[in-house]
Amino acid sequence: MDNKILQFVVSLFIPPLAVYMKYGKIDNTFWLNVVLTILGGIPGMLHAWYLIFAK
């Protein structure tokens, strides 16, 4: 089930979890989001939003 609203809410607090919920696997996209989240919460959140809503 592709629940974008739930993924959006999760991405506000834990962006990598939202990316994992979207794809269901740990791959390069997930690790990129982890790095962006560590560098600052906002870049990780924006990346998660892009992945959730653009694809």
N, C-alpha and C positions, 0 to 999 in steps of 0.2 A: 504494500500500500504506500503510495507516494503522498504523504501528508505534508505539504509545504508549510502550513501554518505551524505545526509542531516543530518542524525543522528550523523554522525562523526563530521561534521562541528559544529553542535549545541553543541556537547559534549566538544568541545574546549573551549567554553565560559560558558555554563550552563549545566554541566553534569546531574543534576537531571531531567532537561527538556528532555534530550535525552533518559533517562531511561523511563520517562513517555510516550514519543513518541513510544518507543519500545513495552511497555506492555499495554498502554492505561488505566492504573489504578494506584491508589496509594496503594501500599502494602509494605511489609517488605523490599523488594529489593529497592524500591524508597527511603525509610527512611534510609536504610544503606548507600545509595549513598549520601544523604543529609549530614549525619554525616561525611562521608569520605571527602566530599567537604569542610565542615566547618573546619575539622582538617588540611586541606591543599588541594589546588586545584588539585594537581597532583594525589593523591590517588583516588579522586572522578572521575577524568578523566580516569584513568586506569581501574577503575571498570566499568565505562560506556562503554569503548571500549571493555572490556571483554564480557559484556552482549550483545553488539551489534553484535560482530563478532563471538563469540563462539557458539551461539545458533541459 
